[in-house]
Amino acid sequence: MLQSLSPRLVFFGLALAAVGCMLFAKLYLEAVLGLAACPLCMTQRVFVVLWGLIALLAALHNPGQWGRRIYAALCALAAFTGGAVAARHVWLQHLPADQVPACGPSLEYMLETLPFRETLSLVLMGDGNCAEIQWTFLGLSIPEQTLAVFAAVSALCLWQLLRSYPRTA
């Protein structure tokens, strides 16, 4: 079944999945539930947008076999890196209360006052805001759900990278 899908269609699907994830985050989690994204959430969103843009470029470009593999590898890299950030977030949420790092300044403040490298380091470390579980669905926190999505996208991108393509004339 999956093998019969064209690479272009798979890339369009990956791009639509990224759009769906961002719409869910912005329209439902933020607008309806009123949840504010922590720095690690914002970082994960960057990787969702990145995988979506790479997939959209691949779908629009519709390159040959090697180009498809390169796009698939880049998309997988974006999803895998986002998954690593989500895994860090999940780890923070499962720390005992006495080991949770203190809450830090907002991302906007850090970007305005600190060098980018230091801001990036602080964001990836996470803080007390990131350890708070604000909402769950089917027993999974938002970072756990995001980690599952990143894992699925990574697997699909790796399949896209490794699958054999029919020869074209």
Contact map, one row per residue, 1 for C-alpha under 8 A:
1111100000000000000000000000000000000000000000000000000000000000000000000000000000000000000000000000000000000000000000000000000000000000000000000000000000000000000000000
1111100000000000000000000000000000000000000000000000000000000000000000000000000000000000000000000000000000000000000000000000000000000000000000000000000000000000000000000
1111110000000000000000000000000000000000000000000000000000000000000000000000000000000000000000000000000000000000000000000000000000000000000000000000000000000000001000000
1111110000000000000000000000000000000000000000000000000000000000000000000000000000000000000000000000000000000000000000000000000000000000000000000000000000000000000000000
1111111011000000000000000000000000000000000000000000000000000000000000000000000000000000000000000000000000000000000000000000000000000000000000000000000000000000000000000
0011111111000000000000000000000000000000000000000000000000000000000000000000000000000000000000000000000000000000000000000000000000000000000000000000000000000000000000000
0000111111100000000000000000000000000000000000000000000000100000000100000000000000000000000000000000000000000000000000000000000000000000000000000000000000000001000000000
0000011111110000000000000000000000000000000000000000000001110100000000000000000000000000000000000000000000000000000000000000000000000000000000000000000000000000000000000
0000111111111000000000000000000000000000000000000000000000100000000000000000000000000000000000000000000000000000000000000000000000000000000000000000000000000000000000000
0000111111111100000000000000000000000000000000000000000000000000000000000000000000000000000000000000000000000000000000000000000000000000000000000000000000000001000000000
0000001111111110000000000000000000000000000000000000001101100000000000000000000000000000000000000000000000000000000000000000000000000000000000000000000000000000000000000
0000000111111111000000000000000000000000000000000000001100100000000000000000000000000000000000000000000000000000000000000000000000000000000000000000000000000000000000000
0000000011111111100000000000000000000000000000000000000000000000000000000000000000000000000000000000000000000000000000000000000000000000000000000000000000000000000000000
0000000001111111110000000000000000000000000000000011001100000000000000000000000000000000000000000000000000000000000000000000000000000000000000000000000010000000000000000
0000000000111111111000000000000000000000000000000011111100000000000000000000000000000000000000000000000000000000000000000000000000000000000000000000000000000000000000000
0000000000011111111100000000000000000000000000000001000000000000000000000000000000000000000000000000000000000000000000000000000000000000000000000000000000000000000000000
0000000000001111111110000000000000000000000000000001000000000000000000000000000000000000000000000000000000000000000000000000000000000000000000000000000000000000000000000
0000000000000111111111000000000000000000000000011011000000000000000000000000000000000000000000000000000000000000000000000000000000000000000000000000000000000000000000000
0000000000000011111111100000000000000000000000001001000000000000000000000000000000000000000000000000000000000000000000000000000000000000000000000000000000000000000000000
0000000000000001111111110000000000000000000000000000000000000000000000000000000000000000000000000000000000000000000000000000000000000000000000000000000000000000000000000
0000000000000000111111111000000000000000000000010000000000000000000000000000000000000000000000000000000000000000000000000000000000000000000000000000000000000000000000000
0000000000000000011111111100000000000000000010011000000000000000000000000000000000000000000000000000000000000000000000000000000000000000000000000000000000000000000000000
0000000000000000001111111111000000000000000000000000000000000000000000000000000000000000000000000000000000000000000000000000000000000000000000000000000000000000000000000
0000000000000000000111111111100000000000000000000000000000000000000000000000000000000000000000000000000000000000000000000000000000000000000000000000000000000000000000000
0000000000000000000011111111110000000000000000000000000000000000000000000000000000000000000000000000000000000000000000000000000000000000000000000000000000000000000000000
0000000000000000000001111111111000000000000000000000000000000000000000000000000000000000000000000000000000000000000000000000000000000000000000000000000000000000000000000
0000000000000000000000111111111100000000000000000000000000000000000000000000000000000000000000000000000000000000000000000000000000000000000000000000000000000000000000000
0000000000000000000000111111111110000000000000000000000000000000000000000000000000000000000000000000000000000000000000000000000000000000000000000000000000000000000000000
0000000000000000000000011111111111100000000000000000000000000000000000000000000000000000000000000000000000000000000000000000000000000000000000000000000000000000000000000
0000000000000000000000001111111111111000000000000000000000000000000000000000000000000000000000000000000000000000000000000000000000000000000000000000000000000000000000000
0000000000000000000000000111111111100000000000000000000000000000000000000000000000000000000000000000000000000000000000000000000000000000000000000000000000000000000000000
0000000000000000000000000011111111000000000000000000000000000000000000000000000000000000000000000000000000000000000000000000000000000000000000000000000000000000000000000
0000000000000000000000000001111111100000000000000000000000000000000000000000000000000000000000000000000000000000000000000000000000000000000000000000000000000000000000000
0000000000000000000000000000111111110000000000000000000000000000000000000000000000000000000000000000000000000000000000000000000000000000000000000000000000000000000000000
0000000000000000000000000000111011111000000000000000000000000000000000000000000000000000000000000000000000000000000000000000000000000100000000000000000000000000000000000
0000000000000000000000000000010001111100000000000000000000000000000000000000000000000000000000000000000000000000000000000000000000000000000000000000000000000000000000000
0000000000000000000000000000010000111111110000000000000000000000000000000000000000000000000000000000000000000000000000000000000000000000000000000000000000000000000000000
0000000000000000000000000000000000011111110000000000000000000000000000000000000000000000000000000000000000000000000000000000000011000000000000000000000000000000000000000
0000000000000000000000000000000000001111111000000000000000000000000000000000000000000000000000000000000001100000000000000010010001000000000000000000000000000000000000000
0000000000000000000000000000000000001111111100000000000000000000000000000000000000001100100000000000000000000000000000000011010001000000000000000000000000000000000000000
0000000000000000000000000000000000001111111110000000000000000000000000000000000000000100000000000000000000000000000000000000000001000000000000100000000000000000000000000
0000000000000000000000000000000000001111111111000000000000000000000000000000000000000000000000000000000000000000000000000000000000000000000000000000000000000000000000000
0000000000000000000000000000000000000011111111100000000000000000000000000000000001001000000000000000000000000000000000000010000000000000000000000000000000000000000000000
0000000000000000000000000000000000000001111111110000000000000000000000000000000001101100000000000000000000000000000000000000000000000000000000000000000000000000000000000
0000000000000000000001000000000000000000111111111000000000000000000000000000000000000000000000000000000000000000000000000000000000000000000000000000000000000000000000000
0000000000000000000000000000000000000000011111111100000000000000000000000000000000000000000000000000000000000000000000000000000000000000000000000000000000000000000000000
0000000000000000000000000000000000000000001111111110000000000000000000000000011011000000000000000000000000000000000000000000000000000000000000000000000000000000000000000
0000000000000000010011000000000000000000000111111111000000000000000000000000011001000000000000000000000000000000000000000000000000000000000000000000000000000000000000000
0000000000000000011001000000000000000000000011111111100000000000000000000000000000000000000000000000000000000000000000000000000000000000000000000000000000000000000000000
0000000000000000000000000000000000000000000001111111110000000000000000000010010000000000000000000000000000000000000000000000000000000000000000000000000000000000000000000
0000000000000110010000000000000000000000000000111111111000000000000000000111011000000000000000000000000000000000000000000000000000000000000000000000000000000000000000000
0000000000000111111000000000000000000000000000011111111100000000000000000010000000000000000000000000000000000000000000000000000000000000000000000000000000000000000000000
0000000000000010000000000000000000000000000000001111111110000000000000000000000000000000000000000000000000000000000000000000000000000000000000000000000000000000000000000
0000000000000010000000000000000000000000000000000111111111000000000000100110000000000000000000000000000000000000000000000000000000000000000000000000000000000000000000000
0000000000110110000000000000000000000000000000000011111111100000000000110010000000000000000000000000000000000000000000000000000000000000000000000000000000000000000000000
0000000000110110000000000000000000000000000000000001111111110000000000000000000000000000000000000000000000000000000000000000000000000000000000000000000000000000000000000
0000000000000000000000000000000000000000000000000000111111111000000000000000000000000000000000000000000000000000000000000000000000000000000000000000000000000000000000000
0000000100100000000000000000000000000000000000000000011111111110000100100000000000000000000000000000000000000000000000000000000000000000000000000000000000000000000000000
0000001110110000000000000000000000000000000000000000001111111100000000000000000000000000000000000000000000000000000000000000000000000000000000000000000000000000000000000
0000000100000000000000000000000000000000000000000000000111111100000000000000000000000000000000000000000000000000000000000000000000000000000000000000000000000000000000000
0000000000000000000000000000000000000000000000000000000011111110000000000000000000000000000000000000000000000000000000000000000000000000000000000000000000000000000000000
0000000100000000000000000000000000000000000000000000000001111111000100000000000000000000000000000000000000000000000000000000000000000000000000000000000000000000000000000
0000000000000000000000000000000000000000000000000000000001001111111100000000000000000000000000000000000000000000000000000000000000000000000000000000000000000000000000000
0000000000000000000000000000000000000000000000000000000000000111111100000000000000000000000000000000000000000000000000000000000000000000000000000000000000000000000000000
0000000000000000000000000000000000000000000000000000000000000011111110000000000000000000000000000000000000000000000000000000000000000000000000000000000000000000000010000
0000000000000000000000000000000000000000000000000000000000000011111111000000000000000000000000000000000000000000000000000000000000000000000000000000000000000000000000000
0000000000000000000000000000000000000000000000000000000000000011111111100000000000000000000000000000000000000000000000000000000000000000000000000000000000000000000000000
0000001000000000000000000000000000000000000000000000000001000111111111110000000000000000000000000000000000000000000000000000000000000000000000000000000000000001100000000
0000000000000000000000000000000000000000000000000000000000000000111111111000000000000000000000000000000000000000000000000000000000000000000000000000000000000001110000000
0000000000000000000000000000000000000000000000000000000000000000011111111100000000000000000000000000000000000000000000000000000000000000000000000000000000000000100000000
0000000000000000000000000000000000000000000000000000011001000000001111111110000000000000000000000000000000000000000000000000000000000000000000000000000000000000000000000
0000000000000000000000000000000000000000000000000000001000000000000111111111000000000000000000000000000000000000000000000000000000000000000000000000000000001101100000000
0000000000000000000000000000000000000000000000000000000000000000000011111111100000000000000000000000000000000000000000000000000000000000000000000000000000001100100000000
0000000000000000000000000000000000000000000000000010010000000000000001111111110000000000000000000000000000000000000000000000000000000000000000000000000000000000000000000
0000000000000000000000000000000000000000000000000111011000000000000000111111111000000000000000000000000000000000000000000000000000000000000000000000000001001000000000000
0000000000000000000000000000000000000000000000000010000000000000000000011111111100000000000000000000000000000000000000000000000000000000000000000000000011101100000000000
0000000000000000000000000000000000000000000000000000000000000000000000001111111110000000000000000000000000000000000000000000000000000000000000000000000001000000000000000
0000000000000000000000000000000000000000000000110110000000000000000000000111111111000000000000000000000000000000000000000000000000000000000000000000000000000000000000000
0000000000000000000000000000000000000000000000110010000000000000000000000011111111100000000000000000000000000000000000000000000000000000000000000000011011000000000000000
0000000000000000000000000000000000000000000000000000000000000000000000000001111111110000000000000000000000000000000000000000000000000000000000000000011001000000000000000
0000000000000000000000000000000000000000000000100000000000000000000000000000111111111000000000000000000000000000000000000000000000000000000000000000000000000000000000000
0000000000000000000000000000000000000000001100110000000000000000000000000000011111111100000000000000000000000000000000000000000000000000000000000010010000000000000000000
0000000000000000000000000000000000000000000100000000000000000000000000000000001111111110000000000000000000000000000000000000000000000000000000000110011000000000000000000
0000000000000000000000000000000000000000000000000000000000000000000000000000000111111111000000000000000000000000000000000000000000000000000000000000000000000000000000000
0000000000000000000000000000000000000001001100000000000000000000000000000000000011111111100000000000000000000000000000000001000000000000000000000000000000000000000000000
0000000000000000000000000000000000000001100100000000000000000000000000000000000001111111110000000000000000000000000000000000000000000000000000110110000000000000000000000
0000000000000000000000000000000000000000000000000000000000000000000000000000000000111111111000000000000000000000000000000000000000000000000000110010000000000000000000000
0000000000000000000000000000000000000000000000000000000000000000000000000000000000011111111100000000000000000000000000000001000000000000000000000000000000000000000000000
0000000000000000000000000000000000000001000000000000000000000000000000000000000000001111111110000000000000000000000000000000010001100000000000100000000000000000000000000
0000000000000000000000000000000000000000000000000000000000000000000000000000000000000111111111000000000000000000000000000000000000100000000000110000000000000000000000000
0000000000000000000000000000000000000000000000000000000000000000000000000000000000000011111111100000000000000000000000000000000000000000000000000000000000000000000000000
0000000000000000000000000000000000000000000000000000000000000000000000000000000000000001111111100001000000000000000000000000010001100000000000000000000000000000000000000
0000000000000000000000000000000000000000000000000000000000000000000000000000000000000000111111100000000000000000000000000000000001111000000000000000000000000000000000000
0000000000000000000000000000000000000000000000000000000000000000000000000000000000000000011111110000000000000000000000000000000000100000000000000000000000000000000000000
0000000000000000000000000000000000000000000000000000000000000000000000000000000000000000001111111011000000000000000000000000000000100000000000000000000000000000000000000
0000000000000000000000000000000000000000000000000000000000000000000000000000000000000000000001111111000000000000000000000000000000000000000000000000000000000000000000000
0000000000000000000000000000000000000000000000000000000000000000000000000000000000000000000000111111000000000000000000000000000000000000000000000000000000000000000000000
0000000000000000000000000000000000000000000000000000000000000000000000000000000000000000000000011111000000000000000000000000000000000000000000000000000000000000000000000
0000000000000000000000000000000000000000000000000000000000000000000000000000000000000000000000111111100000000000000000000000000000000000000000000000000000000000000000000
0000000000000000000000000000000000000000000000000000000000000000000000000000000000000000000100111111110000000000000000000000001100100000000000000000000000000000000000000
0000000000000000000000000000000000000000000000000000000000000000000000000000000000000000000000000011111000000000000000000000011100000000000000000000000000000000000000000
0000000000000000000000000000000000000000000000000000000000000000000000000000000000000000000000000001111100000000000000000000001100000000000000000000000000000000000000000
0000000000000000000000000000000000000000000000000000000000000000000000000000000000000000000000000000111110000000000000000000001110000000000000000000000000000000000000000
0000000000000000000000000000000000000000000000000000000000000000000000000000000000000000000000000000011111000000000000000000001110000000000000000000000000000000000000000
0000000000000000000000000000000000000000000000000000000000000000000000000000000000000000000000000000001111101100000000000000000000000000000000000000000000000000000000000
0000000000000000000000000000000000000010000000000000000000000000000000000000000000000000000000000000000111111100000000000000000000000000000000000000000000000000000000000
0000000000000000000000000000000000000010000000000000000000000000000000000000000000000000000000000000000011111110000000100010000000000000000000000000000000000000000000000
0000000000000000000000000000000000000000000000000000000000000000000000000000000000000000000000000000000001111111000000000000000000000000000000000000000000000000000000000
0000000000000000000000000000000000000000000000000000000000000000000000000000000000000000000000000000000011111111100000000000000000000000000000000000000000000000000000000
0000000000000000000000000000000000000000000000000000000000000000000000000000000000000000000000000000000011111111110000100000000000000000000000000000000000000000000000000
0000000000000000000000000000000000000000000000000000000000000000000000000000000000000000000000000000000000111111111100100000000000000000000000000000000000000000000000000
0000000000000000000000000000000000000000000000000000000000000000000000000000000000000000000000000000000000011111110000000000000000000000000000000000000000000000000000000
0000000000000000000000000000000000000000000000000000000000000000000000000000000000000000000000000000000000001111111000000000000000000000000000000000000000000000000000000
0000000000000000000000000000000000000000000000000000000000000000000000000000000000000000000000000000000000000111111101100000000000000000000000000000000000000000000000000
0000000000000000000000000000000000000000000000000000000000000000000000000000000000000000000000000000000000000010111111100000000000000000000000000000000000000000000000000
0000000000000000000000000000000000000000000000000000000000000000000000000000000000000000000000000000000000000010011111110000000000000000000000000000000000000000000000000
0000000000000000000000000000000000000000000000000000000000000000000000000000000000000000000000000000000000000000001111111000000000000000000000000000000000000000000000000
0000000000000000000000000000000000000000000000000000000000000000000000000000000000000000000000000000000000000000011111111100000000000000000000000000000000000000000000000
0000000000000000000000000000000000000000000000000000000000000000000000000000000000000000000000000000000000100110011111111110000000000000000000000000000000000000000000000
0000000000000000000000000000000000000000000000000000000000000000000000000000000000000000000000000000000000000000000111111111000000000000000000000000000000000000000000000
0000000000000000000000000000000000000000000000000000000000000000000000000000000000000000000000000000000000000000000011111111100000000000000000000000000000000000000000000
0000000000000000000000000000000000000000000000000000000000000000000000000000000000000000000000000000000000000000000001111111110000000000000000000000000000000000000000000
0000000000000000000000000000000000000011001000000000000000000000000000000000000000000000000000000000000000100000000000111111111000000000000000000000000000000000000000000
0000000000000000000000000000000000000001000000000000000000000000000000000000000000001001000000000000000000000000000000011111110000000000000000000000000000000000000000000
0000000000000000000000000000000000000000000000000000000000000000000000000000000000000000000000000000000000000000000000001111111000000000000000000000000000000000000000000
0000000000000000000000000000000000000011000000000000000000000000000000000000000000000000100100000000100000000000000000000111111111100000000000000000000000000000000000000
0000000000000000000000000000000000000000000000000000000000000000000000000000000000000000000000000001111100000000000000000010111111100000000000000000000000000000000000000
0000000000000000000000000000000000000000000000000000000000000000000000000000000000000000000000000001111100000000000000000000011111110000000000000000000000000000000000000
0000000000000000000000000000000000000100000000000000000000000000000000000000000000000000000000000000001100000000000000000000011111110000000000000000000000000000000000000
0000000000000000000000000000000000000111100000000000000000000000000000000000000000000000100110000000000000000000000000000000011111111000000000000000000000000000000000000
0000000000000000000000000000000000000000000000000000000000000000000000000000000000000000110111100001000000000000000000000000011111111000000000000000000000000000000000000
0000000000000000000000000000000000000000000000000000000000000000000000000000000000000000000010000000000000000000000000000000000111111100000000000000000000000000000000000
0000000000000000000000000000000000000000000000000000000000000000000000000000000000000000000010000000000000000000000000000000000001111111000011000000000000000000000000000
0000000000000000000000000000000000100000000000000000000000000000000000000000000000000000000000000000000000000000000000000000000000011111000010000000000000000000000000000
0000000000000000000000000000000000000000000000000000000000000000000000000000000000000000000000000000000000000000000000000000000000001111100011000000000000000000000000000
0000000000000000000000000000000000000000000000000000000000000000000000000000000000000000000000000000000000000000000000000000000000001111111111000000000000000000000000000
0000000000000000000000000000000000000000000000000000000000000000000000000000000000000000000000000000000000000000000000000000000000000011111111000000000000000000000000000
0000000000000000000000000000000000000000000000000000000000000000000000000000000000000000000000000000000000000000000000000000000000000001111100000000000000000000000000000
0000000000000000000000000000000000000000000000000000000000000000000000000000000000000000000000000000000000000000000000000000000000000001111110000000000000000000000000000
0000000000000000000000000000000000000000000000000000000000000000000000000000000000000000000000000000000000000000000000000000000000000001111111111000000000000000000000000
0000000000000000000000000000000000000000000000000000000000000000000000000000000000000000000000000000000000000000000000000000000000001111101111111000000000000000000000000
0000000000000000000000000000000000000000000000000000000000000000000000000000000000000000000000000000000000000000000000000000000000001011100111111100000000000000000000000
0000000000000000000000000000000000000000100000000000000000000000000000000000000000000110110000000000000000000000000000000000000000000000000111111110000000000000000000000
0000000000000000000000000000000000000000000000000000000000000000000000000000000000000110010000000000000000000000000000000000000000000000000111111111000000000000000000000
0000000000000000000000000000000000000000000000000000000000000000000000000000000000000000000000000000000000000000000000000000000000000000000111111111100000000000000000000
0000000000000000000000000000000000000000000000000000000000000000000000000000000000100100000000000000000000000000000000000000000000000000000001111111110000000000000000000
0000000000000000000000000000000000000000000000000000000000000000000000000000000001100110000000000000000000000000000000000000000000000000000000111111111000000000000000000
0000000000000000000000000000000000000000000000000000000000000000000000000000000000000000000000000000000000000000000000000000000000000000000000011111111100000000000000000
0000000000000000000000000000000000000000000000000000000000000000000000000000000000000000000000000000000000000000000000000000000000000000000000001111111110000000000000000
0000000000000000000000000000000000000000000000000000000000000000000000000000001101100000000000000000000000000000000000000000000000000000000000000111111111000000000000000
0000000000000000000000000000000000000000000000000000000000000000000000000000001100100000000000000000000000000000000000000000000000000000000000000011111111100000000000000
0000000000000000000000000000000000000000000000000000000000000000000000000000000000000000000000000000000000000000000000000000000000000000000000000001111111110000000000000
0000000000000100000000000000000000000000000000000000000000000000000000000001001000000000000000000000000000000000000000000000000000000000000000000000111111111000000000000
0000000000000000000000000000000000000000000000000000000000000000000000000011101100000000000000000000000000000000000000000000000000000000000000000000011111111100000000000
0000000000000000000000000000000000000000000000000000000000000000000000000001000000000000000000000000000000000000000000000000000000000000000000000000001111111110000000000
0000000000000000000000000000000000000000000000000000000000000000000000000000000000000000000000000000000000000000000000000000000000000000000000000000000111111111000000000
0000000000000000000000000000000000000000000000000000000000000000000000011011000000000000000000000000000000000000000000000000000000000000000000000000000011111111100000000
0000000000000000000000000000000000000000000000000000000000000000000000011001000000000000000000000000000000000000000000000000000000000000000000000000000001111111110000000
0000000000000000000000000000000000000000000000000000000000000000000000000000000000000000000000000000000000000000000000000000000000000000000000000000000000111111111000000
0000001001000000000000000000000000000000000000000000000000000000000110010000000000000000000000000000000000000000000000000000000000000000000000000000000000011111111000000
0000000000000000000000000000000000000000000000000000000000000000000111011000000000000000000000000000000000000000000000000000000000000000000000000000000000001111111000000
0000000000000000000000000000000000000000000000000000000000000000000010000000000000000000000000000000000000000000000000000000000000000000000000000000000000000111111100000
0010000000000000000000000000000000000000000000000000000000000000000000000000000000000000000000000000000000000000000000000000000000000000000000000000000000000011111110000
0000000000000000000000000000000000000000000000000000000000000000000000000000000000000000000000000000000000000000000000000000000000000000000000000000000000000000011111000
0000000000000000000000000000000000000000000000000000000000000000100000000000000000000000000000000000000000000000000000000000000000000000000000000000000000000000001111100
0000000000000000000000000000000000000000000000000000000000000000000000000000000000000000000000000000000000000000000000000000000000000000000000000000000000000000000111110
0000000000000000000000000000000000000000000000000000000000000000000000000000000000000000000000000000000000000000000000000000000000000000000000000000000000000000000011111
0000000000000000000000000000000000000000000000000000000000000000000000000000000000000000000000000000000000000000000000000000000000000000000000000000000000000000000001111
0000000000000000000000000000000000000000000000000000000000000000000000000000000000000000000000000000000000000000000000000000000000000000000000000000000000000000000000111
